[in-house]
Amino acid sequence: MLSTPKGSEMNSHTPIETPENQSSAAAVKGGDVCVILNPKSGKKETKPDPDELSQMMRRAFDAPCDIKQVSKDHSPTKLAEDAIREGYRIVVAAGGDGTIAGVANALMDTDVAMGVLPMGTFNYFSRGLGLPEDIPEAIETLGRSAPKPMHVGCVNGEIFLNNASLGVYPSILRERETLYKKWGRSRITAYWSVLSGLMGLKRPYDLTVTVDGETTIHKKTALAFVANSAYQLEAFSLDGAEDVRDGSFALYLTNATNWRQLIAHAMNLFRNTTEHGREFQLLIGKDIEIDVGRKKHMWIARDGEKERMKAPFVFNLRENALNVMVPNSA
């Protein structure tokens, strides 16, 4: 339904806690640990090599640890599926949010716990869990963490942890990939790709949006952004974080319809001065359907990765579908 977002007090991608999952890290110690490492993620000067990573993980978990590296023929999802078949109790995604989402896709609805090591550009998911971005510190913290169930977002059956969107953002991702190849991965490059990608907008989209089967609106907009990370919203001082924490999506529909308006809104977003109502419309709900009229397919962005999907686009939550290693202090 359409609602006014609540205020926010915590800075975390808060897991859904129940009495039965208040176990300690000792509950999973003793089972082997597997790390799914994306060698293209992170900065070389701060990232340990596979042998060093394995040794640090062994010390942190007091258990054997093996490394599986992502490659063209071995996706994070496939490697995680292999780890499940091989009997690992904990599978750790070491990479950016796209790598983490790929591992999560395999671990959903299983008893295998997912750990996270932040090796991406923004690391919203791991930062929301309360993990430090320094890798040795993150490993030590991970070793003191406990598995807790979390909600997972889905769009047309495909999962996302932080966000999914349609409209101009997939174009930004294409521009980002080009700039990364030329200048390397950095937050400055990523921000520049936003401005460059926004200038490529040719026309807005005519969307019909239905929330929880009750509220239907028609909107001419350049971007529909579905958020599932309270931490990411709070990082940009956006409304809706507590609603996400309570188990709903926050859907943002920009009021911008041309690239000049979009750039102005993006600059306000970077400065944390975005105004609810003036720059975007916010809807809160658990089930969202977005129809794009005559279009049969569109590019969808999920946690920094893009793919073409068939319209209409249906967003829903898979409750408590993923067991994630969360620091006890989070």
C-alpha positions in Angstrom: 0.0 0.0 0.0 1.0 3.7 -0.3 2.3 4.9 3.0 4.4 7.5 4.7 7.8 6.0 5.6 8.9 5.8 9.2 11.9 7.4 10.8 15.2 5.5 11.2 17.5 4.9 14.1 19.8 2.0 13.3 22.5 1.8 10.7 22.4 -1.8 9.6 21.0 -4.2 7.0 19.2 -5.8 10.0 18.5 -9.5 9.9 15.2 -10.9 11.0 15.9 -12.3 14.5 14.0 -15.1 16.2 14.8 -16.8 19.5 15.8 -20.1 17.9 18.5 -18.5 15.8 20.5 -16.8 18.6 23.3 -19.3 18.2 27.0 -18.5 18.4 29.7 -18.9 15.8 30.6 -22.1 17.6 27.4 -23.7 16.2 29.0 -23.8 12.8 32.6 -24.3 13.8 34.0 -27.7 13.1 32.4 -27.7 9.6 34.6 -26.9 6.7 34.6 -23.4 5.3 34.6 -22.5 1.6 35.4 -19.1 0.2 34.1 -18.1 -3.2 36.6 -15.5 -4.3 36.2 -13.1 -7.2 39.8 -12.3 -8.2 38.6 -9.2 -10.1 37.1 -7.6 -7.1 38.9 -5.3 -4.7 42.2 -3.4 -4.9 45.3 -5.5 -5.4 47.3 -3.6 -2.8 44.8 -4.4 0.0 43.6 -7.8 -1.1 45.3 -11.0 0.3 46.3 -13.7 -2.1 44.4 -17.0 -1.9 46.9 -18.7 0.3 46.9 -15.8 2.8 43.2 -15.6 2.7 42.8 -19.3 3.4 45.2 -19.1 6.4 43.4 -16.1 7.9 40.1 -17.9 7.5 41.4 -21.1 9.1 42.6 -19.1 12.2 39.3 -17.2 12.5 37.1 -20.2 12.2 39.4 -22.9 13.7 38.4 -25.1 10.8 39.7 -26.1 7.3 39.1 -23.5 4.6 39.2 -24.0 0.8 39.2 -21.3 -1.9 37.2 -21.5 -5.1 37.9 -18.7 -7.6 35.3 -17.1 -9.9 36.1 -17.3 -13.6 34.4 -17.0 -17.0 33.3 -20.6 -16.8 32.7 -20.7 -13.0 30.1 -18.3 -11.8 29.6 -17.5 -8.1 26.3 -19.4 -8.1 27.8 -22.5 -9.7 30.8 -22.5 -7.3 28.4 -22.2 -4.3 26.3 -25.0 -5.6 29.5 -27.1 -5.9 30.3 -26.2 -2.3 26.9 -27.3 -1.1 27.3 -30.7 -2.8 30.7 -31.1 -1.2 29.3 -30.6 2.3 30.6 -27.2 3.4 28.8 -25.8 6.4 29.8 -22.1 5.6 30.2 -20.6 2.2 31.8 -17.1 2.2 31.3 -14.7 -0.7 34.5 -12.6 -1.2 33.7 -9.9 -3.7 31.3 -7.1 -4.5 27.5 -7.1 -4.1 27.1 -8.9 -7.5 29.3 -11.8 -6.3 27.5 -11.9 -2.9 24.1 -12.1 -4.7 25.3 -14.9 -6.9 26.4 -17.0 -3.9 23.2 -16.1 -2.1 21.2 -17.4 -5.1 22.6 -20.9 -4.5 22.4 -20.9 -0.7 18.8 -19.8 -0.4 16.5 -22.3 1.4 19.4 -24.5 2.5 21.0 -25.1 5.9 24.4 -23.7 4.7 25.3 -20.3 6.2 26.6 -17.5 4.0 29.5 -15.3 5.1 30.6 -12.1 3.4 34.0 -10.5 2.9 33.8 -6.9 1.4 35.9 -6.7 -1.7 33.7 -4.6 -3.9 33.4 -0.9 -4.7 30.7 0.1 -2.3 30.1 -3.0 -0.2 26.6 -1.9 0.9 25.5 -5.4 2.0 28.6 -6.2 4.1 28.6 -2.7 5.6 25.0 -3.1 6.5 25.9 -6.2 8.4 28.4 -4.3 10.5 31.5 -5.8 8.9 34.6 -3.6 8.6 35.9 -3.0 5.1 39.5 -3.9 6.2 39.8 -7.5 5.1 41.8 -8.9 8.1 39.4 -7.2 10.5 36.4 -8.4 8.5 37.7 -12.0 8.7 38.2 -11.8 12.5 34.7 -10.3 12.9 33.3 -13.0 10.6 34.8 -15.7 12.8 32.9 -14.3 15.8 29.6 -14.1 13.9 26.5 -16.2 14.1 24.0 -17.4 11.4 20.7 -15.5 11.3 17.9 -15.7 8.7 17.3 -12.7 6.4 14.7 -11.7 3.9 15.7 -11.8 0.2 14.1 -9.7 -2.6 13.1 -11.3 -5.9 12.1 -9.8 -9.2 10.5 -12.3 -11.7 12.0 -15.0 -9.5 15.6 -13.7 -9.6 17.0 -12.5 -6.3 18.6 -9.3 -5.1 19.9 -8.3 -1.7 20.3 -4.5 -1.9 18.2 -3.2 -4.7 16.7 -3.8 -8.2 15.7 -1.1 -10.7 14.6 -0.4 -14.2 14.9 2.7 -16.4 18.1 4.7 -16.6 20.1 2.8 -14.0 21.0 -0.2 -16.2 22.4 2.4 -18.7 24.6 3.7 -15.9 25.9 0.2 -15.3 26.9 -0.2 -18.9 28.7 3.1 -18.7 30.4 2.1 -15.5 31.7 -1.1 -17.0 33.3 0.9 -19.9 34.9 3.4 -17.4 36.1 0.6 -15.1 38.0 -1.0 -18.1 39.6 2.3 -18.9 40.3 3.7 -15.4 40.0 0.8 -13.0 37.5 0.3 -10.2 37.0 3.1 -7.7 34.1 5.0 -6.1 35.1 8.2 -8.0 34.8 6.3 -11.3 31.5 4.8 -10.2 30.1 8.3 -9.4 31.3 9.7 -12.7 29.5 6.8 -14.5 26.3 8.0 -12.9 26.5 11.5 -14.4 27.7 10.1 -17.7 24.9 7.5 -17.9 22.2 10.0 -17.0 23.1 12.2 -19.9 22.2 9.3 -22.2 18.5 9.4 -21.2 16.4 9.9 -24.4 12.9 9.7 -23.0 11.1 8.7 -19.8 9.1 5.5 -19.3 5.3 5.2 -18.9 4.9 2.8 -15.9 1.8 1.3 -14.2 2.7 0.4 -10.7 0.6 -1.8 -8.3 1.6 -2.2 -4.7 0.2 -5.0 -2.5 -2.7 -5.5 -5.0 -4.3 -2.3 -3.6 -2.7 0.8 -4.9 -2.2 1.4 -8.6 -0.6 4.5 -10.0 0.5 5.6 -13.5 3.8 7.4 -13.6 6.0 8.9 -16.3 9.5 8.5 -14.9 13.1 7.8 -15.8 13.8 5.4 -12.9 12.0 2.9 -10.7 14.3 1.8 -7.8 13.2 -1.0 -5.4 15.3 -0.9 -2.2 15.8 -3.9 0.2 18.7 -2.4 2.2 18.0 -0.1 5.1 21.8 0.7 5.3 22.0 1.9 1.7 19.0 4.2 2.2 20.4 5.7 5.4 23.8 6.2 3.6 22.0 8.6 1.3 19.6 10.0 3.9 16.6 8.6 2.1 13.2 8.0 3.7 11.9 4.4 4.0 14.8 2.7 5.9 12.7 1.6 8.8 10.0 0.2 6.6 12.7 -1.9 4.8 13.9 -3.0 8.2 10.4 -4.0 9.1 10.2 -6.3 6.1 8.9 -4.2 3.2 10.3 -2.8 0.0 10.8 0.9 -0.5 10.0 1.8 -4.1 11.3 5.2 -5.4 9.9 6.7 -8.6 11.9 9.7 -9.7 9.9 12.8 -10.7 12.7 13.6 -13.2 11.7 13.1 -16.9 14.9 14.4 -18.6 18.6 14.2 -18.1 19.1 17.7 -16.7 16.6 17.0 -13.9 18.2 13.6 -13.3 21.6 15.1 -12.9 20.3 17.8 -10.5 18.7 15.0 -8.4 21.8 12.9 -8.5 23.9 15.8 -7.2 21.4 16.3 -4.3 21.7 12.5 -3.7 25.5 12.7 -3.4 25.1 15.7 -1.1 22.5 13.9 1.0 20.0 16.7 0.4 17.3 14.8 -1.6 13.8 15.9 -0.7 11.0 13.3 -0.5 8.0 14.4 -2.6 9.8 17.0 -4.6 12.3 14.7 -6.3 10.7 11.3 -6.0 7.5 9.5 -5.1 7.9 6.8 -2.4 5.7 3.7 -2.1 6.0 1.0 0.6 4.9 -2.6 0.2 5.8 -6.3 0.1 4.5 -7.1 -3.4 5.1 -4.7 -6.3 4.2 -5.1 -10.0 5.5 -2.8 -12.6 4.0 -2.8 -16.1 5.8 -1.0 -18.9 3.1 -0.9 -21.5 4.0 -2.2 -25.0 7.5 -3.1 -24.0 8.1 -6.8 -23.9 11.5 -6.8 -22.4 13.7 -4.3 -20.5 17.1 -4.2 -18.8 16.8 -4.8 -15.0 19.7 -4.0 -12.6 20.1 -6.2 -9.6 22.8 -5.5 -7.0 25.0 -3.8 -9.6 24.5 -6.5 -12.3 22.2 -6.1 -15.3 20.1 -8.4 -17.5 17.2 -8.4 -19.8 13.9 -9.6 -18.3 10.4 -10.1 -19.7 7.7 -7.6 -18.6 5.7 -7.1 -16.4 8.1 -7.1 -13.4 7.0 -8.6 -10.2 8.9 -7.9 -7.0 8.3 -9.9 -3.8 10.1 -10.9 -0.6 11.3 -14.4 0.3 11.0 -14.2 4.1 13.9 -15.7 6.1 15.2 -17.5 3.0 18.9 -17.0 3.6 21.1 -17.7 6.7 23.8 -15.0 6.9 26.7 -14.8 9.3 26.1 -11.6 11.3 28.3 -10.1 13.9 26.8 -10.5 17.4 27.1 -6.7 17.9 25.0 -5.9 14.7 
